[in-house]
């Protein structure tokens, strides 16, 4: 019998941090430079929150605020929910799904050692890939199944989602669907 994968087997060890007093503009620039969708927010080197691309869009851009004049601490999600690297991956997925979180920091002994994203989970979980493949085959074979919602990878941002919706012949996560319909 194969051992259950742990969070440490799937997590991304490449993390980026930013000081809570930094401007949102600096956070966006760092995300672009590091090619990441989130930053761990720190206060005196201690993790206190997380800021994501979605936070920037929803809390700054959509309100037409100046990213140079808004501090990261004003839009970050806190307190920081996190996973343990030794935690069972299936349990971690359940926690993330229940909390409606797509990215969750991994903390060991008070230090952020990685981040777990839905993309990481799909990458290491062959059974999840098999399920997603079967769903894709079902959609191709039976177009009427495209009504409603599905589970899988967003065709716009490539993030895993528990709730994909069809928009213009694409399966999109709620965030991308909202962006596309507001255009």
NUVO-103632 format. One record per atom (N, C-alpha, C): atom name; x, y, z. Coordinates in Angstrom, 3 decimals, decimal comma. Layout:
N
+-------+----------+----------+----------+
: kelum :        x :        y :        z :
+-------+----------+----------+----------+
:    CA :        X :        Y :        Z :
...
+-------+----------+----------+----------+
This chain:
183
+-------+----------+----------+----------+
: kelum :        x :        y :        z :
+-------+----------+----------+----------+
:     N :    0,848 :   -1,194 :    0,000 :
:    CA :    0,000 :    0,000 :    0,000 :
:     C :    0,887 :    1,250 :    0,000 :
:     N :    0,541 :    2,194 :   -0,832 :
:    CA :    1,341 :    3,410 :   -0,978 :
:     C :    1,017 :    4,400 :    0,139 :
:     N :    2,073 :    5,027 :    0,679 :
:    CA :    1,880 :    6,019 :    1,744 :
:     C :    1,141 :    7,230 :    1,200 :
:     N :    0,303 :    7,795 :    2,045 :
:    CA :   -0,429 :    8,996 :    1,669 :
:     C :    0,548 :   10,156 :    1,523 :
:     N :    0,414 :   10,944 :    0,453 :
:    CA :    1,320 :   12,093 :    0,303 :
:     C :    1,063 :   13,124 :    1,401 :
:     N :    2,130 :   13,811 :    1,755 :
:    CA :    2,049 :   14,852 :    2,778 :
:     C :    2,167 :   16,220 :    2,110 :
:     N :    1,824 :   17,241 :    2,849 :
:    CA :    1,902 :   18,609 :    2,348 :
:     C :    3,306 :   18,902 :    1,828 :
:     N :    4,322 :   18,482 :    2,551 :
:    CA :    5,712 :   18,750 :    2,144 :
:     C :    6,060 :   18,129 :    0,797 :
:     N :    5,327 :   17,088 :    0,381 :
:    CA :    5,576 :   16,441 :   -0,902 :
:     C :    5,044 :   17,269 :   -2,073 :
:     N :    4,104 :   18,138 :   -1,799 :
:    CA :    3,446 :   18,898 :   -2,864 :
:     C :    3,751 :   20,387 :   -2,840 :
:     N :    4,104 :   20,913 :   -1,680 :
:    CA :    4,245 :   22,367 :   -1,525 :
:     C :    5,366 :   22,928 :   -2,391 :
:     N :    5,225 :   24,199 :   -2,695 :
:    CA :    6,271 :   24,939 :   -3,385 :
:     C :    7,132 :   25,585 :   -2,313 :
:     N :    8,431 :   25,359 :   -2,405 :
:    CA :    9,340 :   25,904 :   -1,399 :
:     C :    9,755 :   27,335 :   -1,735 :
:     N :    9,513 :   27,737 :   -2,960 :
:    CA :    9,873 :   29,088 :   -3,404 :
:     C :    8,767 :   30,048 :   -2,954 :
:     N :    9,049 :   30,774 :   -1,897 :
:    CA :    8,057 :   31,723 :   -1,385 :
:     C :    8,639 :   33,127 :   -1,451 :
:     N :    7,772 :   34,079 :   -1,473 :
:    CA :    8,189 :   35,479 :   -1,488 :
:     C :    7,485 :   36,187 :   -0,335 :
:     N :    8,210 :   37,061 :    0,317 :
:    CA :    7,642 :   37,803 :    1,438 :
:     C :    7,725 :   39,295 :    1,170 :
:     N :    6,890 :   40,028 :    1,895 :
:    CA :    6,910 :   41,488 :    1,802 :
:     C :    6,535 :   42,057 :    3,166 :
:     N :    7,126 :   43,175 :    3,509 :
:    CA :    6,829 :   43,843 :    4,766 :
:     C :    5,416 :   44,418 :    4,728 :
:     N :    4,735 :   44,357 :    5,857 :
:    CA :    3,345 :   44,819 :    5,936 :
:     C :    3,184 :   46,300 :    5,599 :
:     N :    4,244 :   47,090 :    5,761 :
:    CA :    4,163 :   48,524 :    5,489 :
:     C :    4,498 :   48,894 :    4,048 :
:     N :    4,887 :   47,920 :    3,250 :
:    CA :    5,206 :   48,184 :    1,844 :
:     C :    3,944 :   48,588 :    1,084 :
:     N :    4,131 :   49,339 :    0,018 :
:    CA :    3,011 :   49,756 :   -0,824 :
:     C :    2,526 :   48,574 :   -1,665 :
:     N :    1,249 :   48,558 :   -1,956 :
:    CA :    0,664 :   47,512 :   -2,797 :
:     C :    1,345 :   47,496 :   -4,169 :
:     N :    1,747 :   48,645 :   -4,665 :
:    CA :    2,450 :   48,709 :   -5,943 :
:     C :    3,734 :   47,873 :   -5,890 :
:     N :    4,474 :   47,986 :   -4,791 :
:    CA :    5,701 :   47,193 :   -4,626 :
:     C :    5,366 :   45,704 :   -4,563 :
:     N :    4,249 :   45,373 :   -3,931 :
:    CA :    3,822 :   43,969 :   -3,858 :
:     C :    3,513 :   43,430 :   -5,250 :
:     N :    2,798 :   44,200 :   -6,042 :
:    CA :    2,455 :   43,771 :   -7,404 :
:     C :    3,709 :   43,587 :   -8,252 :
:     N :    4,659 :   44,509 :   -8,106 :
:    CA :    5,912 :   44,413 :   -8,857 :
:     C :    6,699 :   43,168 :   -8,444 :
:     N :    6,719 :   42,870 :   -7,148 :
:    CA :    7,429 :   41,689 :   -6,660 :
:     C :    6,759 :   40,397 :   -7,154 :
:     N :    5,420 :   40,375 :   -7,149 :
:    CA :    4,699 :   39,203 :   -7,669 :
:     C :    5,054 :   38,971 :   -9,133 :
:     N :    5,091 :   40,055 :   -9,899 :
:    CA :    5,422 :   39,945 :  -11,322 :
:     C :    6,860 :   39,437 :  -11,497 :
:     N :    7,773 :   40,025 :  -10,754 :
:    CA :    9,185 :   39,657 :  -10,868 :
:     C :    9,421 :   38,200 :  -10,469 :
:     N :    8,791 :   37,770 :   -9,379 :
:    CA :    8,996 :   36,411 :   -8,871 :
:     C :    8,067 :   35,382 :   -9,518 :
:     N :    7,122 :   35,876 :  -10,335 :
:    CA :    6,147 :   35,008 :  -11,014 :
:     C :    5,353 :   34,166 :  -10,025 :
:     N :    4,786 :   34,867 :   -9,020 :
:    CA :    3,975 :   34,220 :   -7,998 :
:     C :    2,634 :   34,937 :   -7,897 :
:     N :    1,646 :   34,254 :   -7,363 :
:    CA :    0,316 :   34,836 :   -7,229 :
:     C :    0,017 :   35,358 :   -5,842 :
:     N :    0,984 :   35,220 :   -4,930 :
:    CA :    0,760 :   35,689 :   -3,566 :
:     C :    2,095 :   35,957 :   -2,881 :
:     N :    2,013 :   36,751 :   -1,820 :
:    CA :    3,183 :   37,058 :   -0,997 :
:     C :    2,805 :   36,851 :    0,463 :
:     N :    3,739 :   36,323 :    1,228 :
:    CA :    3,540 :   36,224 :    2,665 :
:     C :    3,900 :   37,592 :    3,248 :
:     N :    3,013 :   38,135 :    4,051 :
:    CA :    3,226 :   39,455 :    4,650 :
:     C :    3,889 :   39,248 :    6,012 :
:     N :    4,981 :   39,984 :    6,225 :
:    CA :    5,742 :   39,823 :    7,467 :
:     C :    5,814 :   41,126 :    8,255 :
:     N :    5,932 :   40,936 :    9,570 :
:    CA :    6,175 :   42,039 :   10,505 :
:     C :    7,372 :   41,594 :   11,344 :
:     N :    8,479 :   42,301 :   11,238 :
:    CA :    9,710 :   41,917 :   11,942 :
:     C :   10,065 :   40,453 :   11,666 :
:     N :    9,992 :   40,062 :   10,414 :
:    CA :   10,325 :   38,710 :    9,932 :
:     C :    9,324 :   37,634 :   10,338 :
:     N :    8,262 :   38,002 :   11,067 :
:    CA :    7,240 :   37,033 :   11,471 :
:     C :    6,060 :   37,104 :   10,509 :
:     N :    5,574 :   35,954 :   10,015 :
:    CA :    4,431 :   35,968 :    9,100 :
:     C :    3,154 :   36,402 :    9,811 :
:     N :    2,456 :   37,393 :    9,223 :
:    CA :    1,228 :   37,903 :    9,838 :
:     C :    0,023 :   37,848 :    8,907 :
:     N :    0,260 :   37,590 :    7,614 :
:    CA :   -0,846 :   37,564 :    6,672 :
:     C :   -0,380 :   37,140 :    5,294 :
:     N :   -1,294 :   37,213 :    4,349 :
:    CA :   -0,998 :   36,884 :    2,963 :
:     C :   -1,723 :   37,893 :    2,077 :
:     N :   -1,090 :   38,277 :    0,986 :
:    CA :   -1,721 :   39,155 :    0,006 :
:     C :   -1,645 :   38,440 :   -1,333 :
:     N :   -2,760 :   38,439 :   -2,062 :
:    CA :   -2,845 :   37,733 :   -3,335 :
:     C :   -3,179 :   38,705 :   -4,465 :
:     N :   -3,008 :   38,212 :   -5,686 :
:    CA :   -3,407 :   39,012 :   -6,851 :
:     C :   -4,872 :   39,416 :   -6,735 :
:     N :   -5,671 :   38,489 :   -6,272 :
:    CA :   -7,102 :   38,758 :   -6,123 :
:     C :   -7,360 :   39,884 :   -5,121 :
:     N :   -6,600 :   39,906 :   -4,022 :
:    CA :   -6,742 :   40,998 :   -3,040 :
:     C :   -6,469 :   42,343 :   -3,702 :
:     N :   -5,416 :   42,389 :   -4,513 :
:    CA :   -5,050 :   43,645 :   -5,179 :
:     C :   -6,149 :   44,086 :   -6,136 :
:     N :   -6,683 :   43,153 :   -6,894 :
:    CA :   -7,743 :   43,489 :   -7,859 :
:     C :   -9,005 :   43,943 :   -7,134 :
:     N :   -9,433 :   43,157 :   -6,143 :
:    CA :  -10,698 :   43,439 :   -5,466 :
:     C :  -10,642 :   44,634 :   -4,520 :
:     N :   -9,502 :   44,840 :   -3,863 :
:    CA :   -9,433 :   45,848 :   -2,816 :
:     C :   -8,730 :   47,142 :   -3,214 :
:     N :   -8,048 :   47,130 :   -4,366 :
:    CA :   -7,344 :   48,340 :   -4,798 :
:     C :   -7,803 :   48,750 :   -6,194 :
:     N :   -7,578 :   47,891 :   -7,176 :
:    CA :   -7,876 :   48,225 :   -8,570 :
:     C :   -9,365 :   48,505 :   -8,773 :
:     N :  -10,226 :   47,617 :   -8,276 :
:    CA :  -11,665 :   47,793 :   -8,490 :
:     C :  -12,226 :   49,032 :   -7,799 :
:     N :  -11,515 :   49,530 :   -6,791 :
:    CA :  -11,942 :   50,736 :   -6,072 :
:     C :  -11,225 :   51,986 :   -6,591 :
:     N :  -10,427 :   51,796 :   -7,641 :
:    CA :   -9,679 :   52,880 :   -8,275 :
:     C :   -8,787 :   53,624 :   -7,273 :
:     N :   -8,157 :   52,839 :   -6,372 :
:    CA :   -7,218 :   53,418 :   -5,415 :
:     C :   -5,821 :   53,406 :   -6,014 :
:     N :   -4,979 :   54,259 :   -5,530 :
:    CA :   -3,594 :   54,300 :   -5,984 :
:     C :   -2,789 :   53,239 :   -5,243 :
:     N :   -2,269 :   52,262 :   -5,990 :
:    CA :   -1,497 :   51,170 :   -5,384 :
:     C :   -0,253 :   51,695 :   -4,675 :
:     N :    0,227 :   52,846 :   -5,084 :
:    CA :    1,410 :   53,428 :   -4,438 :
:     C :    1,072 :   54,019 :   -3,071 :
:     N :   -0,219 :   54,286 :   -2,827 :
:    CA :   -0,631 :   54,935 :   -1,588 :
:     C :   -1,365 :   54,024 :   -0,609 :
:     N :   -1,436 :   52,737 :   -0,921 :
:    CA :   -2,118 :   51,780 :   -0,044 :
:     C :   -1,068 :   50,801 :    0,482 :
:     N :   -1,048 :   50,606 :    1,800 :
:    CA :   -0,097 :   49,666 :    2,404 :
:     C :   -0,632 :   48,245 :    2,295 :
:     N :    0,270 :   47,306 :    2,157 :
:    CA :   -0,094 :   45,890 :    2,053 :
:     C :   -0,951 :   45,460 :    3,245 :
:     N :   -0,617 :   45,938 :    4,457 :
:    CA :   -1,357 :   45,531 :    5,653 :
:     C :   -2,835 :   45,919 :    5,586 :
:     N :   -3,178 :   46,903 :    4,739 :
:    CA :   -4,565 :   47,332 :    4,611 :
:     C :   -5,403 :   46,364 :    3,783 :
:     N :   -4,763 :   45,539 :    2,973 :
:    CA :   -5,540 :   44,640 :    2,109 :
:     C :   -5,224 :   43,159 :    2,332 :
:     N :   -4,235 :   42,861 :    3,185 :
:    CA :   -3,845 :   41,465 :    3,391 :
:     C :   -4,944 :   40,690 :    4,104 :
:     N :   -4,902 :   39,376 :    3,951 :
:    CA :   -5,793 :   38,497 :    4,676 :
:     C :   -5,055 :   38,058 :    5,939 :
:     N :   -5,668 :   38,308 :    7,074 :
:    CA :   -5,065 :   37,956 :    8,364 :
:     C :   -6,199 :   37,593 :    9,325 :
:     N :   -5,963 :   36,773 :   10,317 :
:    CA :   -4,705 :   36,119 :   10,617 :
:     C :   -4,365 :   35,070 :    9,563 :
:     N :   -3,120 :   34,701 :    9,529 :
:    CA :   -2,604 :   33,774 :    8,545 :
:     C :   -3,007 :   32,345 :    8,895 :
:     N :   -3,825 :   31,741 :    8,048 :
:    CA :   -4,143 :   30,321 :    8,204 :
:     C :   -3,015 :   29,554 :    7,534 :
:     N :   -2,632 :   28,428 :    8,113 :
:    CA :   -1,503 :   27,704 :    7,551 :
:     C :   -1,632 :   26,201 :    7,747 :
:     N :   -0,763 :   25,484 :    7,055 :
:    CA :   -0,697 :   24,028 :    7,128 :
:     C :    0,647 :   23,623 :    7,725 :
:     N :    0,704 :   22,388 :    8,210 :
:    CA :    1,944 :   21,808 :    8,702 :
:     C :    2,532 :   20,947 :    7,588 :
:     N :    3,841 :   20,964 :    7,381 :
:    CA :    4,433 :   20,183 :    6,292 :
:     C :    4,205 :   18,678 :    6,420 :
:     N :    3,984 :   18,176 :    7,631 :
:    CA :    3,772 :   16,737 :    7,847 :
:     C :    2,307 :   16,327 :    7,712 :
:     N :    1,440 :   17,299 :    7,501 :
:    CA :    0,006 :   17,036 :    7,391 :
:     C :   -0,320 :   16,216 :    6,141 :
:     N :   -1,276 :   15,334 :    6,250 :
:    CA :   -1,746 :   14,529 :    5,137 :
:     C :   -2,311 :   15,453 :    4,053 :
:     N :   -1,907 :   15,251 :    2,812 :
:    CA :   -2,316 :   16,120 :    1,715 :
:     C :   -3,831 :   16,136 :    1,526 :
:     N :   -4,470 :   14,990 :    1,664 :
:    CA :   -5,933 :   14,944 :    1,507 :
:     C :   -6,630 :   15,796 :    2,565 :
:     N :   -6,116 :   15,762 :    3,800 :
:    CA :   -6,692 :   16,589 :    4,860 :
:     C :   -6,469 :   18,070 :    4,578 :
:     N :   -5,297 :   18,392 :    4,054 :
:    CA :   -4,990 :   19,778 :    3,704 :
:     C :   -5,953 :   20,283 :    2,633 :
:     N :   -6,230 :   19,438 :    1,639 :
:    CA :   -7,166 :   19,814 :    0,575 :
:     C :   -8,544 :   20,081 :    1,165 :
:     N :   -8,970 :   19,250 :    2,084 :
:    CA :  -10,277 :   19,449 :    2,733 :
:     C :  -10,316 :   20,783 :    3,474 :
:     N :   -9,227 :   21,104 :    4,199 :
:    CA :   -9,158 :   22,376 :    4,931 :
:     C :   -9,240 :   23,561 :    3,971 :
:     N :   -8,465 :   23,480 :    2,891 :
:    CA :   -8,435 :   24,580 :    1,927 :
:     C :   -9,799 :   24,758 :    1,271 :
:     N :  -10,425 :   23,644 :    0,912 :
:    CA :  -11,735 :   23,695 :    0,266 :
:     C :  -12,776 :   24,280 :    1,215 :
:     N :  -12,768 :   23,822 :    2,457 :
:    CA :  -13,732 :   24,317 :    3,445 :
:     C :  -13,566 :   25,811 :    3,682 :
:     N :  -12,325 :   26,277 :    3,675 :
:    CA :  -12,043 :   27,700 :    3,925 :
:     C :  -12,108 :   28,534 :    2,642 :
:     N :  -12,325 :   27,876 :    1,500 :
:    CA :  -12,363 :   28,535 :    0,191 :
:     C :  -11,060 :   29,292 :   -0,074 :
:     N :   -9,947 :   28,594 :    0,194 :
:    CA :   -8,613 :   29,171 :    0,023 :
:     C :   -7,888 :   28,388 :   -1,062 :
:     N :   -7,315 :   29,106 :   -2,040 :
:    CA :   -6,592 :   28,462 :   -3,135 :
:     C :   -5,093 :   28,344 :   -2,868 :
:     N :   -4,596 :   29,130 :   -1,932 :
:    CA :   -3,172 :   29,120 :   -1,587 :
:     C :   -3,062 :   29,180 :   -0,072 :
:     N :   -2,270 :   28,273 :    0,496 :
:    CA :   -2,135 :   28,288 :    1,943 :
:     C :   -0,664 :   28,101 :    2,330 :
:     N :   -0,136 :   29,001 :    3,152 :
:    CA :    1,255 :   28,882 :    3,601 :
:     C :    1,472 :   27,602 :    4,413 :
:     N :    2,685 :   27,100 :    4,368 :
:    CA :    3,086 :   25,930 :    5,151 :
:     C :    4,092 :   26,430 :    6,185 :
:     N :    3,784 :   26,183 :    7,461 :
:    CA :    4,597 :   26,719 :    8,547 :
:     C :    5,122 :   25,587 :    9,417 :
:     N :    6,424 :   25,649 :    9,707 :
:    CA :    7,063 :   24,688 :   10,597 :
:     C :    7,848 :   25,464 :   11,649 :
:     N :    7,545 :   25,206 :   12,901 :
:    CA :    8,229 :   25,867 :   14,020 :
:     C :    8,183 :   27,388 :   13,899 :
:     N :    7,033 :   27,912 :   13,499 :
:    CA :    6,842 :   29,357 :   13,402 :
:     C :    7,426 :   30,006 :   12,167 :
:     N :    8,030 :   29,235 :   11,286 :
:    CA :    8,661 :   29,784 :   10,087 :
:     C :    7,948 :   29,271 :    8,831 :
:     N :    7,684 :   30,176 :    7,904 :
:    CA :    7,062 :   29,777 :    6,640 :
:     C :    8,112 :   29,034 :    5,817 :
:     N :    7,796 :   27,783 :    5,470 :
:    CA :    8,742 :   26,946 :    4,721 :
:     C :    8,265 :   26,652 :    3,303 :
:     N :    7,048 :   27,080 :    2,997 :
:    CA :    6,515 :   26,836 :    1,657 :
:     C :    5,099 :   27,339 :    1,539 :
:     N :    4,507 :   27,036 :    0,391 :
:    CA :    3,107 :   27,393 :    0,154 :
:     C :    2,491 :   26,267 :   -0,659 :
:     N :    1,255 :   25,934 :   -0,359 :
:    CA :    0,540 :   24,888 :   -1,088 :
:     C :   -0,582 :   25,533 :   -1,878 :
:     N :   -0,589 :   25,277 :   -3,182 :
:    CA :   -1,635 :   25,816 :   -4,049 :
:     C :   -2,405 :   24,673 :   -4,689 :
:     N :   -3,559 :   24,984 :   -5,232 :
:    CA :   -4,327 :   23,959 :   -5,938 :
:     C :   -3,533 :   23,378 :   -7,097 :
:     N :   -2,738 :   24,198 :   -7,757 :
:    CA :   -1,901 :   23,711 :   -8,853 :
:     C :   -0,894 :   22,686 :   -8,346 :
:     N :   -0,302 :   22,931 :   -7,181 :
:    CA :    0,638 :   21,974 :   -6,581 :
:     C :   -0,049 :   20,639 :   -6,319 :
:     N :   -1,266 :   20,696 :   -5,820 :
:    CA :   -2,009 :   19,487 :   -5,482 :
:     C :   -2,272 :   18,656 :   -6,734 :
:     N :   -2,723 :   19,305 :   -7,786 :
:    CA :   -2,998 :   18,590 :   -9,034 :
:     C :   -1,708 :   17,996 :   -9,597 :
:     N :   -0,605 :   18,724 :   -9,455 :
:    CA :    0,676 :   18,266 :   -9,986 :
:     C :    1,136 :   16,958 :   -9,353 :
:     N :    0,916 :   16,769 :   -8,062 :
:    CA :    1,429 :   15,584 :   -7,373 :
:     C :    0,402 :   14,489 :   -7,150 :
:     N :   -0,837 :   14,759 :   -7,441 :
:    CA :   -1,883 :   13,788 :   -7,156 :
:     C :   -2,403 :   13,147 :   -8,436 :
:     N :   -1,854 :   11,985 :   -8,811 :
:    CA :   -2,306 :   11,313 :  -10,027 :
:     C :   -3,806 :   11,025 :  -10,033 :
:     N :   -4,371 :   10,706 :   -8,886 :
:    CA :   -5,803 :   10,418 :   -8,856 :
:     C :   -6,611 :   11,660 :   -9,217 :
:     N :   -6,128 :   12,844 :   -8,808 :
:    CA :   -6,822 :   14,083 :   -9,159 :
:     C :   -6,726 :   14,322 :  -10,661 :
:     N :   -5,575 :   14,045 :  -11,236 :
:    CA :   -5,398 :   14,218 :  -12,676 :
:     C :   -6,324 :   13,269 :  -13,427 :
:     N :   -6,439 :   12,015 :  -12,942 :
:    CA :   -7,336 :   11,053 :  -13,575 :
:     C :   -8,781 :   11,551 :  -13,540 :
:     N :   -9,181 :   12,091 :  -12,414 :
:    CA :  -10,553 :   12,615 :  -12,278 :
:     C :  -10,777 :   13,770 :  -13,243 :
:     N :   -9,809 :   14,676 :  -13,326 :
:    CA :   -9,947 :   15,819 :  -14,225 :
:     C :   -9,991 :   15,364 :  -15,684 :
:     N :   -9,183 :   14,372 :  -16,029 :
:    CA :   -9,190 :   13,839 :  -17,399 :
:     C :  -10,542 :   13,230 :  -17,731 :
:     N :  -11,092 :   12,462 :  -16,812 :
:    CA :  -12,404 :   11,845 :  -17,034 :
:     C :  -13,486 :   12,917 :  -17,219 :
:     N :  -13,421 :   13,969 :  -16,420 :
:    CA :  -14,401 :   15,051 :  -16,563 :
:     C :  -14,282 :   15,714 :  -17,937 :
:     N :  -13,053 :   15,894 :  -18,399 :
:    CA :  -12,848 :   16,498 :  -19,724 :
:     C :  -13,433 :   15,613 :  -20,809 :
:     N :  -13,212 :   14,310 :  -20,708 :
:    CA :  -13,775 :   13,373 :  -21,688 :
:     C :  -15,300 :   13,423 :  -21,675 :
:     N :  -15,878 :   13,494 :  -20,483 :
:    CA :  -17,330 :   13,552 :  -20,362 :
:     C :  -17,876 :   14,825 :  -21,008 :
:     N :  -17,177 :   15,947 :  -20,829 :
:    CA :  -17,629 :   17,207 :  -21,432 :
:     C :  -17,592 :   17,114 :  -22,950 :
:     N :  -16,531 :   16,489 :  -23,499 :
:    CA :  -16,416 :   16,355 :  -24,952 :
:     C :  -17,491 :   15,427 :  -25,499 :
:     N :  -17,761 :   14,346 :  -24,790 :
:    CA :  -18,723 :   13,360 :  -25,262 :
:     C :  -20,161 :   13,844 :  -25,119 :
:     N :  -20,418 :   14,610 :  -24,092 :
:    CA :  -21,779 :   15,048 :  -23,813 :
:     C :  -21,812 :   16,540 :  -23,558 :
:     N :  -21,931 :   17,359 :  -24,601 :
:    CA :  -21,905 :   18,812 :  -24,448 :
:     C :  -22,944 :   19,354 :  -23,472 :
:     N :  -24,047 :   18,639 :  -23,289 :
:    CA :  -25,071 :   19,152 :  -22,383 :
:     C :  -24,576 :   19,197 :  -20,937 :
:     N :  -23,470 :   18,529 :  -20,643 :
:    CA :  -22,931 :   18,582 :  -19,294 :
:     C :  -22,265 :   19,923 :  -18,977 :
:     N :  -22,129 :   20,793 :  -19,976 :
:    CA :  -21,464 :   22,069 :  -19,743 :
:     C :  -22,335 :   23,061 :  -18,989 :
:     N :  -23,546 :   22,686 :  -18,650 :
:    CA :  -24,416 :   23,552 :  -17,876 :
:     C :  -24,155 :   23,299 :  -16,403 :
:     N :  -24,024 :   24,363 :  -15,620 :
:    CA :  -23,791 :   24,209 :  -14,195 :
:     C :  -22,360 :   24,480 :  -13,814 :
:     N :  -21,831 :   23,655 :  -12,905 :
:    CA :  -20,468 :   23,855 :  -12,445 :
:     C :  -19,679 :   22,559 :  -12,545 :
:     N :  -18,366 :   22,688 :  -12,446 :
:    CA :  -17,488 :   21,543 :  -12,519 :
:     C :  -16,288 :   21,786 :  -11,625 :
:     N :  -15,478 :   20,763 :  -11,430 :
:    CA :  -14,252 :   20,859 :  -10,656 :
:     C :  -13,093 :   20,661 :  -11,621 :
:     N :  -12,028 :   21,453 :  -11,479 :
:    CA :  -10,876 :   21,268 :  -12,354 :
:     C :   -9,994 :   22,491 :  -12,396 :
:     N :   -9,306 :   22,651 :  -13,516 :
:    CA :   -8,369 :   23,755 :  -13,694 :
:     C :   -9,011 :   24,837 :  -14,556 :
:     N :   -8,965 :   26,062 :  -14,079 :
:    CA :   -9,507 :   27,206 :  -14,806 :
:     C :   -8,756 :   27,363 :  -16,123 :
:     N :   -9,495 :   27,535 :  -17,219 :
:    CA :   -8,879 :   27,667 :  -18,534 :
:     C :   -8,278 :   29,048 :  -18,764 :
:     N :   -8,461 :   29,962 :  -17,824 :
:    CA :   -7,871 :   31,294 :  -17,951 :
:     C :   -6,620 :   31,440 :  -17,091 :
:     N :   -6,734 :   31,171 :  -15,779 :
:    CA :   -5,598 :   31,374 :  -14,868 :
:     C :   -4,850 :   30,088 :  -14,531 :
:     N :   -5,396 :   28,954 :  -14,970 :
:    CA :   -4,789 :   27,632 :  -14,732 :
:     C :   -4,742 :   27,222 :  -13,268 :
:     N :   -5,519 :   27,850 :  -12,399 :
:    CA :   -5,600 :   27,441 :  -10,998 :
:     C :   -6,683 :   26,398 :  -10,844 :
:     N :   -6,473 :   25,462 :   -9,947 :
:    CA :   -7,474 :   24,444 :   -9,641 :
:     C :   -8,646 :   25,114 :   -8,926 :
:     N :   -9,859 :   24,681 :   -9,240 :
:    CA :  -11,040 :   25,259 :   -8,603 :
:     C :  -12,070 :   24,177 :   -8,332 :
:     N :  -12,727 :   24,278 :   -7,201 :
:    CA :  -13,818 :   23,365 :   -6,854 :
:     C :  -15,111 :   23,796 :   -7,539 :
:     N :  -15,105 :   25,002 :   -8,139 :
:    CA :  -16,331 :   25,503 :   -8,746 :
:     C :  -16,008 :   26,256 :  -10,037 :
:     N :  -15,891 :   25,502 :  -11,116 :
:    CA :  -15,695 :   26,104 :  -12,433 :
:     C :  -17,065 :   26,355 :  -13,049 :
:     N :  -17,199 :   27,452 :  -13,767 :
:    CA :  -18,455 :   27,763 :  -14,448 :
:     C :  -18,173 :   28,001 :  -15,931 :
:     N :  -19,107 :   27,603 :  -16,789 :
:    CA :  -18,888 :   27,817 :  -18,229 :
:     C :  -19,184 :   29,264 :  -18,615 :
:     N :  -18,216 :   29,896 :  -19,293 :
:    CA :  -18,380 :   31,252 :  -19,804 :
:     C :  -17,778 :   31,277 :  -21,204 :
:     N :  -18,593 :   31,550 :  -22,215 :
:    CA :  -18,112 :   31,631 :  -23,596 :
:     C :  -17,274 :   30,417 :  -23,995 :
:     N :  -17,803 :   29,224 :  -23,789 :
:    CA :  -17,134 :   27,972 :  -24,163 :
:     C :  -15,829 :   27,715 :  -23,426 :
:     N :  -15,645 :   28,326 :  -22,248 :
:    CA :  -14,484 :   28,061 :  -21,410 :
:     C :  -14,974 :   27,736 :  -20,011 :
:     N :  -14,211 :   26,888 :  -19,300 :
:    CA :  -14,497 :   26,612 :  -17,898 :
:     C :  -13,593 :   27,506 :  -17,066 :
:     N :  -14,217 :   28,429 :  -16,281 :
:    CA :  -13,466 :   29,431 :  -15,528 :
:     C :  -13,782 :   29,344 :  -14,039 :
:     N :  -12,763 :   29,697 :  -13,210 :
:    CA :  -13,009 :   29,809 :  -11,776 :
:     C :  -13,916 :   31,026 :  -11,549 :
:     N :  -14,445 :   31,135 :  -10,353 :
:    CA :  -15,377 :   32,233 :  -10,078 :
:     C :  -14,758 :   33,605 :  -10,313 :
:     N :  -13,471 :   33,777 :   -9,907 :
:    CA :  -12,809 :   35,067 :  -10,079 :
:     C :  -12,679 :   35,436 :  -11,555 :
:     N :  -12,184 :   34,486 :  -12,376 :
:    CA :  -12,002 :   34,761 :  -13,811 :
:     C :  -13,348 :   34,950 :  -14,507 :
:     N :  -14,351 :   34,170 :  -14,090 :
:    CA :  -15,679 :   34,311 :  -14,682 :
:     C :  -16,244 :   35,697 :  -14,393 :
:     N :  -16,050 :   36,162 :  -13,164 :
:    CA :  -16,535 :   37,489 :  -12,779 :
:     C :  -15,821 :   38,566 :  -13,589 :
:     N :  -14,496 :   38,425 :  -13,756 :
:    CA :  -13,734 :   39,391 :  -14,548 :
:     C :  -14,217 :   39,402 :  -15,995 :
:     N :  -14,435 :   38,223 :  -16,561 :
:    CA :  -14,817 :   38,135 :  -17,980 :
:     C :  -16,217 :   38,698 :  -18,215 :
:     N :  -17,141 :   38,441 :  -17,281 :
:    CA :  -18,500 :   38,932 :  -17,479 :
:     C :  -18,629 :   40,425 :  -17,200 :
:     N :  -17,652 :   40,994 :  -16,464 :
:    CA :  -17,709 :   42,429 :  -16,189 :
:     C :  -17,044 :   43,259 :  -17,286 :
:     N :  -16,392 :   42,581 :  -18,246 :
:    CA :  -15,735 :   43,286 :  -19,342 :
:     C :  -16,732 :   43,873 :  -20,303 :
+-------+----------+----------+----------+
